[in-house]
Amino acid sequence: MEWSKGQLVYSKQGRDNGNAYVVLKKEGNFCFLADGRKRTYLKPKKKNFKHLQATHWVSTEIEEMLSAGKIPTDVKIREFINNHRSNI
């Protein structure tokens, strides 16, 4: 599956198993994730792709902000995760 900025993903491994995140940036085999609470935009979590479960939900608003070099607010990230968590 192709990974994209603003995509909702779930952790499959580690202490954060089952937690939902939004992809902020891709770098090699890793991506940087935020959940808007513990892991904010300014302090993202670095995680290997093979430890993540991708979903088909992508926030176009967050994706556009990241592509334009703007910083998405943690409130927007939390809202997106909360709105789509039950749809999985």
Contact map, one row per residue, 1 for C-alpha under 8 A:
1110000000000000000000000000000000000000000000000000010000000000000000000000000000000000
1111000000000000000000000000000000000000000000000000000000000000000000000000000000000000
1111101000000000000000000000000000000000000000000000010000000000000000000000000000000000
0111111000000000000000100100000000000000000000000000000001000000000000000000000000000000
0011111000000000000001111100000000000000000000000000000001000110010000000000000000000000
0001111100000000000001110000000000000000000000000000000001111110010000000000000000000000
0011111110000000000001100000000000000000000000000000011111100000000000000000000000000000
0000011111000000000111100000000000000000000000000000011111100000000000000000000010000000
0000001111100000000111100000000000000000000000000001111000000000000000000000000000000000
0000000111110000111110000000000000000000000000000001111000000000000000000000000000000000
0000000011111101111110000000000000000000000000000011100000000000000000000000000000000000
0000000001111100110000000000000000000000000000000011100000000000000000000000000000000000
0000000000111111100000000000000000000000000000000011000000000000000000000000000000000000
0000000000111111100000000000000000000000000000000000000000000000000000000000000000000000
0000000000001111100000000000000000000000000000000000000000000000000000000000000000000000
0000000000101111111000000000000000000000000000000000000000000000000000000000000000000000
0000000001111111111000000000000000000000000000000000000000000000000000000000000000000000
0000000001110001111100000000000000000000000000000000000000000000000000000000000000000000
0000000001100001111110000000000000000000000000000000000000000000000000000000000000000000
0000000111100000011111000000000000100000000000000000000000000000000000000000000010001000
0000000111100000001111100000000011100000000000000000000000000000000000000000000010000000
0000111110000000000111110000000011100000000000000000000000000000000000000000100010000000
0001111110000000000011111100001111000000000000000000000000000000000000000000000000000000
0000110000000000000001111100001111000000100000000000000000000000010000000000000000000000
0000100000000000000000111110001110000000000000000000000000000000000000000000000000000000
0001100000000000000000111111111100000000000000000000000000000000000000000000000000000000
0000000000000000000000001111111100000000000000000000000000000000000000000000000000000000
0000000000000000000000000111111000000000000000000000000000000000000000000000000000000000
0000000000000000000000000111111000000000000000011000000000000000000000000000000000000000
0000000000000000000000000111111100000000000001111000000000000000000000000000000000000000
0000000000000000000000111111111110000000000001111000000000000000000000000000000000000000
0000000000000000000000111110011111000000000111100000000000000000000000000000000000000000
0000000000000000000011111000001111100010100111100000000000000000000000000000000000000000
0000000000000000000011110000000111111011101110000000000000000000000000000000100000000000
0000000000000000000111000000000011111111000000000000000000000000000000000100110010000000
0000000000000000000000000000000001111111100000000000000000000000000000001111110000000000
0000000000000000000000000000000001111111000000000000000000000000000000000100010000000000
0000000000000000000000000000000000111111000000000000000000000000000000000000000000000000
0000000000000000000000000000000011111111101110000000000000000000000000000000000000000000
0000000000000000000000000000000001111111111100000000000000000000000000000100000000000000
0000000000000000000000010000000011010011111100000000000000000000000000111100000000000000
0000000000000000000000000000000000000001111100000000000000000000000000000000000000000000
0000000000000000000000000000000001000011111110000000000000000000000000000000000000000000
0000000000000000000000000000000111000011111111000000000000000000000000000000000000000000
0000000000000000000000000000000111000010001111100000000000000000000000000000000000000000
0000000000000000000000000000011110000000000111110000000000000000000000000000000000000000
0000000000000000000000000000011110000000000011111011000000000000000000000000000000000000
0000000000000000000000000000111000000000000001111111000000000000000000000000000000000000
0000000000000000000000000000111000000000000000111111000000000000000000000000000000000000
0000000000000000000000000000000000000000000000011111100000000000000000000000000000000000
0000000000111000000000000000000000000000000000111111100000000000000000000000000000000000
0000000011111000000000000000000000000000000000111111110000000000000000000000000000000000
0000000011110000000000000000000000000000000000000111111000000000000000000000000000000000
1010001111000000000000000000000000000000000000000001111100000000000000000000000000000000
0000001111000000000000000000000000000000000000000000111110000000000000000000000000000001
0000001100000000000000000000000000000000000000000000011111000000000000000000000000000000
0000001100000000000000000000000000000000000000000000001111100000000000000000000000010000
0001111100000000000000000000000000000000000000000000000111110010000000000000000000000000
0000011100000000000000000000000000000000000000000000000011111110000000000000000100000000
0000010000000000000000000000000000000000000000000000000001111111000000000000000000000000
0000010000000000000000000000000000000000000000000000000000111111100000000000000000000000
0000110000000000000000000000000000000000000000000000000000111111110000010001100000000000
0000110000000000000000000000000000000000000000000000000001111111111000000000000000000000
0000000000000000000000000000000000000000000000000000000000011111111100000000000000000000
0000000000000000000000000000000000000000000000000000000000001111111111110000000000000000
0000110000000000000000010000000000000000000000000000000000000111111111110000000000000000
0000000000000000000000000000000000000000000000000000000000000011111111000000000000000000
0000000000000000000000000000000000000000000000000000000000000001111111000000000000000000
0000000000000000000000000000000000000000000000000000000000000000111111100000000000000000
0000000000000000000000000000000000000000000000000000000000000000111111110000000000000000
0000000000000000000000000000000000000000100000000000000000000000110011111000000000000000
0000000000000000000000000000000000000000100000000000000000000100110001111101100000000000
0000000000000000000000000000000000010000100000000000000000000000000000111111100000000000
0000000000000000000000000000000000111001100000000000000000000000000000011111110000000000
0000000000000000000000000000000000010000000000000000000000000000000000001111111000000000
0000000000000000000000000000000000010000000000000000000000000100000000011111111100000000
0000000000000000000001000000000001110000000000000000000000000100000000011111111110000000
0000000000000000000000000000000000111000000000000000000000000000000000000111111111000000
0000000000000000000000000000000000000000000000000000000000000000000000000011111111100000
0000000000000000000000000000000000000000000000000000000000100000000000000001111111110000
0000000100000000000111000000000000100000000000000000000000000000000000000000111111111000
0000000000000000000000000000000000000000000000000000000000000000000000000000011111111100
0000000000000000000000000000000000000000000000000000000000000000000000000000001111111110
0000000000000000000000000000000000000000000000000000000010000000000000000000000111111111
0000000000000000000100000000000000000000000000000000000000000000000000000000000011111111
0000000000000000000000000000000000000000000000000000000000000000000000000000000001111111
0000000000000000000000000000000000000000000000000000000000000000000000000000000000111111
0000000000000000000000000000000000000000000000000000001000000000000000000000000000011111
